[in-house]
Amino acid sequence: MVLYDSEKLGRSLLLLPACGFILSLLFLVLCTSIDTEAATFARDAKTELSVDPPGSPDASGIFGLAYFADSLGEEDFDFSGNLKLDGKLYRLEEPSDQKTNAGVFIEGDLEGEQVEVKTSGLTDWRKKEHDLSGTYRKLSNTELQQRAQQR
């Protein structure tokens, strides 16, 4: 039979709420910092760019380009990949074992209001090429919600 020292147990239980508060505060800070880094930009009503930039010059970020079709004869198209900072230009980072002609270059401050995007070789399953180049402006949360509701 194991006997517990009620005084030690009581002190340990008092620490639980403090530990929980600290952990939830750390989680909140982590989630908030992640949300402020990621951004969504739009070229027009049918094209979007989402970017989670690299945290440091050595790291990779993630991006996704999407074209939303508005007619039955068209299909939505999306292309995503890793993003690497190369000077002041972000470029598609290709895995060494993959051969592709796709090119994506994003120029501008990802924290700013707009970026310039140049794409080449983005093809769908039917080998149809999609040019998603252009000036993309940052979307507000309200605009993001409106676009989602329209789709």
Backbone bond lengths (Angstrom), bond angles and torsions (degrees), N, CA, C in turn:
res aa  C-N    CA-C-N  psi(-1)  N-CA   C-N-CA  omega(-1)  CA-C   N-CA-C  phi
1 M - - - 1.443 - - 1.523 108.06 -
2 V 1.349 116.50 132.15 1.455 121.71 -178.43 1.516 108.52 -103.97
3 L 1.305 115.01 129.86 1.465 120.14 177.32 1.517 108.80 -106.90
4 Y 1.317 117.35 136.44 1.457 122.31 179.28 1.512 109.60 -103.86
5 D 1.294 115.28 142.26 1.455 121.16 175.68 1.521 106.42 -78.33
6 S 1.316 117.23 111.40 1.464 121.37 -174.50 1.527 111.90 -62.94
7 E 1.300 117.96 -30.26 1.471 120.02 179.54 1.530 110.43 -68.44
8 K 1.360 117.40 -45.05 1.465 120.65 178.37 1.533 110.65 -64.88
9 L 1.314 116.56 -41.32 1.449 120.91 179.21 1.531 110.59 -63.28
10 G 1.316 116.96 -40.73 1.465 121.33 179.07 1.519 111.53 -63.04
11 R 1.350 117.17 -42.74 1.466 120.33 178.84 1.526 110.93 -65.87
12 S 1.326 117.55 -38.34 1.465 121.09 178.77 1.517 110.70 -64.64
13 L 1.318 116.76 -40.52 1.457 120.25 179.59 1.527 112.04 -66.89
14 L 1.310 117.71 -29.06 1.460 120.93 177.76 1.523 111.39 -67.43
15 L 1.329 117.49 -27.58 1.463 121.12 -179.65 1.527 112.61 -77.10
16 L 1.329 118.20 -22.58 1.459 120.82 -176.65 1.529 113.38 -57.30
17 P 1.339 120.33 -48.71 1.463 118.60 179.40 1.532 112.55 -62.57
18 A 1.320 117.97 -37.35 1.465 120.90 179.38 1.529 110.33 -65.21
19 C 1.337 116.85 -43.62 1.467 120.32 178.24 1.520 110.74 -64.01
20 G 1.316 116.81 -42.03 1.462 120.62 178.33 1.516 111.89 -61.76
21 F 1.337 116.32 -41.63 1.460 120.28 178.89 1.527 110.83 -63.83
22 I 1.310 117.30 -44.34 1.466 121.21 -179.57 1.526 110.42 -63.46
23 L 1.334 117.62 -44.90 1.455 120.91 179.14 1.531 111.90 -63.58
24 S 1.331 117.37 -41.73 1.464 119.04 179.56 1.524 111.12 -68.38
25 L 1.324 117.93 -33.68 1.463 121.46 176.47 1.528 110.35 -65.91
26 L 1.337 117.34 -43.92 1.457 120.65 177.31 1.533 111.20 -62.11
27 F 1.321 117.09 -40.82 1.463 121.26 178.44 1.523 110.55 -63.42
28 L 1.331 116.99 -42.55 1.464 121.23 179.10 1.522 111.19 -62.42
29 V 1.320 117.61 -43.76 1.460 121.32 179.12 1.521 110.29 -63.92
30 L 1.312 117.34 -42.74 1.466 121.09 178.93 1.523 111.11 -62.44
31 C 1.329 117.97 -46.32 1.465 121.15 179.88 1.523 111.25 -64.75
32 T 1.316 117.11 -40.06 1.459 120.68 179.91 1.515 110.93 -65.19
33 S 1.326 117.72 -40.92 1.466 119.60 -179.56 1.521 110.83 -68.82
34 I 1.319 117.93 -32.52 1.458 120.67 178.12 1.530 109.54 -67.97
35 D 1.340 117.22 -43.37 1.450 120.59 -178.68 1.520 112.45 -64.44
36 T 1.319 118.57 -35.06 1.452 119.16 -177.05 1.519 111.52 -74.53
37 E 1.325 118.86 -23.10 1.462 120.57 180.00 1.520 111.61 -79.01
38 A 1.306 117.48 -41.81 1.458 120.63 -177.15 1.524 109.76 -72.11
39 A 1.339 116.08 143.08 1.459 120.53 -179.42 1.519 109.47 -144.70
40 T 1.325 115.30 154.26 1.459 121.52 175.88 1.518 108.40 -122.71
41 F 1.329 115.16 133.51 1.455 122.98 -179.11 1.530 108.04 -121.79
42 A 1.331 116.95 159.44 1.461 121.26 177.00 1.519 110.16 -136.86
43 R 1.323 115.73 140.08 1.466 121.80 174.23 1.519 109.10 -88.28
44 D 1.337 115.67 -40.68 1.460 122.91 -179.95 1.526 107.12 -156.42
45 A 1.335 117.09 -168.69 1.465 120.99 -176.12 1.526 113.34 -67.16
46 K 1.339 117.25 -18.89 1.468 120.17 -174.73 1.528 113.81 -109.64
47 T 1.327 118.64 -4.87 1.462 120.44 -172.67 1.524 110.81 -125.93
48 E 1.345 116.27 133.26 1.467 121.37 179.38 1.521 110.99 -134.04
49 L 1.319 113.92 151.70 1.459 122.97 174.19 1.512 107.25 -128.45
50 S 1.323 117.40 122.45 1.465 121.05 173.63 1.524 107.46 -111.68
51 V 1.327 115.45 136.94 1.456 120.39 -175.06 1.522 109.97 -135.92
52 D 1.323 115.32 130.63 1.459 122.48 167.65 1.520 104.28 -116.60
53 P 1.344 117.34 97.02 1.465 120.61 -169.74 1.526 113.30 -66.94
54 P 1.328 116.14 160.85 1.466 119.20 176.80 1.520 110.25 -64.20
55 G 1.316 116.17 143.38 1.459 120.97 -179.96 1.515 112.98 -75.04
56 S 1.322 117.31 -22.81 1.464 121.50 179.10 1.525 107.96 -148.05
57 P 1.332 117.76 164.40 1.468 119.94 -179.24 1.529 114.20 -59.30
58 D 1.332 117.96 -25.71 1.472 120.47 -178.96 1.526 112.02 -85.63
59 A 1.326 117.26 -18.21 1.459 121.18 -173.34 1.526 111.34 -89.51
60 S 1.321 114.86 167.79 1.463 121.50 176.04 1.517 109.68 -105.43
61 G 1.310 115.57 146.85 1.455 121.73 172.02 1.519 108.51 -105.48
62 I 1.314 116.40 -176.35 1.455 121.75 179.94 1.526 108.14 -128.35
63 F 1.327 116.96 140.60 1.452 120.20 176.03 1.522 109.26 -137.55
64 G 1.315 115.20 160.34 1.452 121.64 174.37 1.518 109.51 -144.62
65 L 1.307 116.70 131.88 1.455 122.98 174.85 1.521 107.57 -109.58
66 A 1.327 117.60 137.05 1.459 120.34 -179.69 1.520 110.38 -137.56
67 Y 1.336 113.81 140.54 1.463 121.63 173.08 1.523 106.03 -120.09
68 F 1.338 116.81 122.75 1.453 121.71 -177.44 1.528 109.15 -102.65
69 A 1.318 116.58 115.99 1.461 122.34 -178.78 1.525 109.75 -70.07
70 D 1.326 115.34 146.28 1.464 119.04 178.31 1.524 113.20 -116.72
71 S 1.321 116.19 8.60 1.467 119.04 176.90 1.525 109.07 -133.00
72 L 1.319 115.51 160.70 1.465 120.52 -177.60 1.522 112.93 -67.49
73 G 1.329 118.08 -27.03 1.456 121.15 -178.60 1.514 113.68 -77.00
74 E 1.322 116.79 -14.93 1.468 121.51 -178.49 1.523 110.12 -103.27
75 E 1.318 115.09 158.73 1.465 121.14 174.39 1.511 109.59 -119.02
76 D 1.332 115.81 149.51 1.466 120.03 172.85 1.521 108.24 -62.39
77 F 1.319 115.98 151.67 1.460 121.43 178.45 1.518 107.90 -134.61
78 D 1.312 116.69 136.21 1.467 119.35 173.38 1.517 110.00 -139.32
79 F 1.302 113.94 150.89 1.458 121.71 179.85 1.523 106.72 -143.15
80 S 1.313 116.68 131.01 1.463 119.59 179.74 1.523 109.60 -139.27
81 G 1.305 115.07 164.45 1.452 120.03 179.50 1.507 111.89 -179.78
82 N 1.300 114.43 -172.89 1.458 121.25 177.20 1.516 109.69 -87.30
83 L 1.306 115.24 148.68 1.445 122.93 -175.96 1.521 108.68 -119.80
84 K 1.306 117.21 131.74 1.461 122.29 -178.97 1.524 108.94 -123.38
85 L 1.317 116.65 136.47 1.458 121.41 177.26 1.521 108.93 -80.10
86 D 1.338 116.18 127.28 1.457 122.95 -179.88 1.530 107.03 -129.97
87 G 1.320 117.01 89.47 1.462 120.87 -172.96 1.512 109.06 72.35
88 K 1.332 117.68 -118.38 1.462 121.64 176.54 1.525 111.29 -105.24
89 L 1.325 116.30 11.05 1.449 122.24 -175.27 1.528 109.05 -117.12
90 Y 1.317 116.42 134.20 1.459 121.18 173.79 1.521 107.10 -95.84
91 R 1.316 116.75 136.13 1.452 119.66 -177.95 1.522 109.93 -135.25
92 L 1.328 114.46 158.92 1.457 121.89 176.78 1.521 108.71 -64.67
93 E 1.316 116.13 127.72 1.459 120.86 177.05 1.519 108.00 -95.23
94 E 1.315 115.91 117.36 1.463 121.78 -177.81 1.525 110.97 -90.80
95 P 1.331 117.02 132.82 1.471 118.74 170.67 1.525 109.16 -62.77
96 S 1.316 117.50 143.60 1.459 121.48 -175.43 1.528 112.98 -64.22
97 D 1.325 118.08 -24.08 1.461 120.47 -177.62 1.533 113.15 -92.48
98 Q 1.321 117.50 1.91 1.460 120.47 -176.47 1.528 110.76 -111.91
99 K 1.313 115.76 129.61 1.463 121.52 177.72 1.525 108.79 -105.33
100 T 1.321 116.36 118.20 1.453 121.16 179.31 1.521 109.19 -149.74
101 N 1.308 115.67 156.20 1.455 120.91 176.82 1.523 111.47 -97.51
102 A 1.328 117.75 3.54 1.462 121.38 -176.86 1.522 110.99 -67.31
103 G 1.315 114.83 138.67 1.453 120.90 176.20 1.513 110.21 -137.83
104 V 1.317 116.45 133.44 1.460 122.38 176.17 1.512 106.99 -135.57
105 F 1.335 115.94 126.67 1.457 122.17 178.59 1.518 108.00 -130.05
106 I 1.322 116.45 127.40 1.462 121.70 179.73 1.515 107.37 -119.36
107 E 1.325 115.80 122.70 1.455 120.86 -178.41 1.522 108.69 -118.06
108 G 1.319 115.42 132.36 1.455 121.02 179.24 1.506 110.62 130.01
109 D 1.303 114.86 174.40 1.458 122.16 -179.94 1.523 108.74 -83.78
110 L 1.325 117.61 117.20 1.457 121.13 -178.47 1.521 112.29 -66.53
111 E 1.307 117.46 -16.47 1.461 121.61 175.47 1.529 110.79 -90.13
112 G 1.330 116.99 -8.17 1.459 122.03 -176.78 1.517 112.73 -83.59
113 E 1.322 115.40 -168.35 1.453 121.76 -175.03 1.528 114.19 -88.17
114 Q 1.341 117.86 -21.54 1.454 118.99 178.43 1.517 111.24 -153.84
115 V 1.321 115.08 156.81 1.460 122.85 177.98 1.528 108.41 -137.21
116 E 1.325 115.72 156.00 1.463 122.36 174.79 1.522 108.13 -101.97
117 V 1.321 116.17 131.52 1.459 121.83 -178.36 1.519 108.95 -120.53
118 K 1.328 114.98 133.30 1.469 121.03 174.07 1.526 106.87 -124.13
119 T 1.333 116.00 127.66 1.460 120.15 179.39 1.519 109.67 -125.25
120 S 1.320 115.17 155.30 1.463 121.13 173.57 1.523 108.12 -155.12
121 G 1.313 115.35 147.51 1.462 120.55 175.17 1.507 115.73 68.95
122 L 1.331 119.20 21.44 1.463 120.91 177.25 1.524 108.02 -87.04
123 T 1.317 116.75 110.72 1.463 120.89 -176.52 1.523 111.05 -122.98
124 D 1.326 114.89 148.91 1.466 119.74 176.78 1.531 109.84 -90.87
125 W 1.318 117.22 -171.60 1.459 121.70 -175.75 1.526 112.40 -67.04
126 R 1.346 116.42 -19.79 1.471 119.99 177.87 1.526 111.70 -92.17
127 K 1.321 116.85 6.92 1.470 124.06 -178.32 1.530 112.72 70.27
128 K 1.336 116.93 18.18 1.457 121.15 175.59 1.528 108.00 -81.08
129 E 1.335 116.49 128.55 1.463 120.63 -178.09 1.526 110.23 -84.42
130 H 1.329 115.02 140.21 1.465 122.29 178.66 1.526 108.28 -118.18
131 D 1.316 116.08 125.27 1.465 121.40 176.45 1.523 107.71 -101.97
132 L 1.307 116.36 108.54 1.463 121.77 -178.50 1.529 110.92 -106.75
133 S 1.328 116.58 23.15 1.462 122.13 179.52 1.520 110.43 -70.00
134 G 1.334 115.46 155.07 1.459 120.34 174.82 1.505 112.14 146.52
135 T 1.324 114.53 -175.70 1.458 121.94 176.69 1.524 108.00 -91.11
136 Y 1.308 116.17 124.09 1.460 122.52 179.56 1.533 108.32 -110.62
137 R 1.331 116.08 132.99 1.470 119.65 177.57 1.525 109.46 -108.42
138 K 1.330 115.29 149.26 1.464 121.07 -177.34 1.527 109.94 -68.62
139 L 1.330 115.92 137.18 1.460 121.77 178.63 1.520 110.87 -95.10
140 S 1.312 116.06 141.68 1.462 120.98 174.51 1.528 108.42 -80.08
141 N 1.330 117.05 167.44 1.462 120.92 178.19 1.522 111.15 -60.87
142 T 1.334 117.36 -37.69 1.460 121.66 178.56 1.528 110.44 -63.50
143 E 1.331 117.05 -44.78 1.461 120.53 178.51 1.530 111.42 -63.28
144 L 1.324 116.95 -38.93 1.464 120.61 177.70 1.525 110.98 -61.25
145 Q 1.318 116.67 -44.09 1.462 120.88 179.26 1.525 111.17 -64.76
146 Q 1.331 117.55 -42.32 1.460 121.03 178.98 1.520 111.12 -62.49
147 R 1.322 116.97 -42.91 1.473 120.85 -179.94 1.526 110.76 -64.55
148 A 1.315 116.80 -39.88 1.470 120.84 179.16 1.526 110.87 -65.30
149 Q 1.313 117.38 -39.93 1.466 120.87 179.05 1.522 111.15 -67.43
150 Q 1.327 117.98 -35.99 1.465 121.43 -179.88 1.523 111.19 -67.18
151 R 1.311 117.47 -31.70 1.464 120.65 179.27 1.497 109.75 -75.69
